[in-house]
Amino acid sequence: MSTTILLFRQDLRLHDHPALAAAAQRGNVLPVFIYDQQVAGNWDFGGASQWWLHESLTSLSESIRSLGGQLVLRRGNTVETLIELQASTQADAIYFSRQYQPWSAALEASINAEFMRRSVEVKRYPGTLLHEPGSVLTGSGTSFKVFTPFWRAANKVPAAMPVPLPDIRWTPTPIATDALIEWQLQPSAQDRMPDWAEGWSALWKPGEDGAKKALDTFLEAPVAQYSEGRDLPAKRYTSRLSPHLKFGEISPRQVWAAAQQRKLSAPQWSSAIDKFLAEIGWREFCYQLIDLFGEMPNTPFKNQFAAFPWDNSKAQLKAWQQGQTGYPIVDAGMRELWQTGFMHNRVRMIVASFLTKHLLVHWVEGERWFWDCLVDADIASNACSWQWVAGSGADAAPYFRIFNPIAQGQKFDPEGEYVRRWCPELAELPKKFVHAPWEAPILTLATAGVELGTTYPMPIVDHKAARQGALDAYEVIKKAS
Ligand SMILES: Cc1cc2nc3c(=O)[nH]c(=O)nc-3n(C[C@H](O)[C@H](O)[C@H](O)COP(=O)(O)OP(=O)(O)OC[C@H]3O[C@@H](n4cnc5c(N)ncnc54)[C@H](O)[C@@H]3O)c2cc1C
C-alpha cells in the first residue's frame, strides 16, 4: 500500500484540500505539520499568530483524531524532517498545497530536488488562492499593477469549485510526534507576564469549525450591511475571516462558493456580496503583487521612496504602539490591536497613515508591529497594505492623501462608540469632543473626568503642522525623481 506524506502548511483544514484529496486516492496518508522557524527568516510567525497557530493545530489534530488518524508535529528544518519521516515510513510520495510567501518557492524547489533523487513523488496543489499568480494577466501577458482591472479580469475566469472531504485511510503505524505544548507558542506557556492573550479564546474560535461558523454567521445577516457598514469600526458588519483565511482553515474557494449560494437565496444582497468578494479580491491581488516583487515586505515597490527622509523617532513610535498619541481614533485602534489581536480595516488605514505621515516613521516599523500583534498577520496583505497607505506600493493611495484623524473619527465613529470602548478614560466626553478632547472646555473635561496630560495624553503632534511636514518630506523625493 502506498503512503503519502501530506505536509500541512498554511492550509490547516480537511475540506476543500486538493492535496489531501489526491493523497487519499493514492493509499495511506501520513498527516504532518513541521514548524520550521528558520525558513521565513525575519518573518517567522509573530506572537499573536503563534497563539493562533497553537489553537489551530489543536483543532486540526482533534479533527484528524476523530477520523481515526494522528497529526504528526515536528519542529525543525522542513527538508531534513521530511527526509527522516520518509525514511522511517517508506512513504513514496509527498503532497502539499502550494504557498506564495517570498520564501516558499525556494523551499518547494528544494523538497522537489531532494526527493527526486530518492524517487519519491513530490506534488504541489492549489487551494490557497482563487487564482494562481500568473493566471490572471493583462492583454499583453503581464501582471496587473492596478486592482480594478485585475479584479475585472479575474472575475472572467471561473473559480474552481471546492473539493469534498475524501475518505481517508491514515497511516496505521504510530509515528513519534512532538507535544504541541512543548513548542511554547502561547504566552501562558512561556511565563511571559502578563498573558496578553488572556480572554482571546472567548473572542476567537481558531480552526475549521470556527472558520465555517464565522462565514455562516456573516452571510446570514451582517453581509446585508457590508457596503456601508464595513467602514464603521464600532459595528460588526465585516466577516472577521482574515485569520481563518491566513491559516487556511477555510479556502477562498469555499468563501466564494458560499457567497454565490447566498446571492441565489438573497438576491437583494447581491451588490453587498460582490463588494465583500472584491475584498477577497484584494487578498488575491496582494499575493499576485508579492509574487511579482518578492521584496515587498522590506523594500518600496516604487523605487523613488527608497530616498524618503523618514524621521523615525523612537519615542513617537512607542507612543503609537501603546495607543498614547493623544488622537483618540488612533489610540483606540492600537489598543484594540493589543487587546484582541485584530484591528478594523478602516482604523488600520488611519493608524498606518498617522504613523507614516504624521510621525514620519518608516512603514516597515508599523508592518513589523502589526506582524507581531495581528492574529491575521499575512506577509502579502500586510506588506501591500502598508505600502498602499504609505504611498510607495503598486496602485497605492496618492502620497498627499493624508488622513485627518479627527475628521476620520467623526465620519466613521460618529457617536464615539469605538473610541469609548477602547479608550475608557474618554467615555464620559460628549460626542462633540470625543475625537478632539483638547478642544473641549475645561469644565467639560472636568465633568467627564478627563485631565489632559494626566489621564489622557495631549496630541504628540499638531495635525496641521504634521501634515505640512509630510508634504514637505514628499517634495524631497519628488524633486529627486
Ligand atoms: C496597514 C494595513 C495592514 C493590513 N494587514 C493585514 C494582514 O496582515 N492580514 C490581512 O489578512 N489583512 C490585512 N489588512 C487588510 C484588512 O485590514 C483585513 O484583511 C481586514 O480588516 C480583515 O477583516 P475582515 O476579515 O472582517 O474583512 P472583510 O471586510 O470581511 O473582508 C473579507 C476578507 O477579504 C480580505 N481583505 C479584506 N480587506 C483586504 C485588504 N485591504 N487587503 C487584502 N485583503 C483584504 C481578508 O482576507 C478578509 O478576511 C491590512 C490593512 C491595512 C490597512
The ligand as an ORCA input file, in Angstrom:
! r2SCAN-3c Opt
* xyz 0 1
  C      -1.965     48.727      7.256
  C      -2.801     47.502      6.970
  C      -2.313     46.247      7.278
  C      -3.066     45.103      6.992
  N      -2.556     43.871      7.330
  C      -3.267     42.761      7.035
  C      -2.767     41.473      7.363
  O      -1.658     41.322      7.887
  N      -3.544     40.393      7.082
  C      -4.765     40.510      6.477
  O      -5.432     39.491      6.257
  N      -5.243     41.713      6.138
  C      -4.546     42.839      6.398
  N      -5.065     44.066      6.076
  C      -6.305     44.124      5.284
  C      -7.607     44.233      6.094
  O      -7.496     45.233      7.061
  C      -8.035     42.933      6.769
  O      -7.967     41.871      5.839
  C      -9.460     43.044      7.283
  O      -9.562     44.095      8.203
  C      -9.873     41.749      7.925
  O     -11.151     41.877      8.483
  P     -12.355     41.017      7.939
  O     -11.942     39.595      7.805
  O     -13.522     41.306      8.795
  O     -12.530     41.627      6.479
  P     -13.746     41.634      5.442
  O     -14.063     43.048      5.142
  O     -14.859     40.760      5.878
  O     -13.058     41.050      4.130
  C     -13.054     39.658      3.790
  C     -11.634     39.187      3.561
  O     -11.040     39.883      2.470
  C      -9.643     40.076      2.725
  N      -9.371     41.512      2.768
  C     -10.204     42.495      3.189
  N      -9.629     43.698      3.021
  C      -8.402     43.473      2.495
  C      -7.327     44.314      2.094
  N      -7.401     45.644      2.169
  N      -6.200     43.749      1.616
  C      -6.090     42.403      1.493
  N      -7.099     41.550      1.839
  C      -8.227     42.079      2.333
  C      -9.332     39.435      4.059
  O      -8.860     38.131      3.841
  C     -10.695     39.438      4.735
  O     -10.838     38.426      5.707
  C      -4.331     45.226      6.364
  C      -4.810     46.501      6.065
  C      -4.061     47.630      6.369
  C      -4.620     48.975      6.014
*
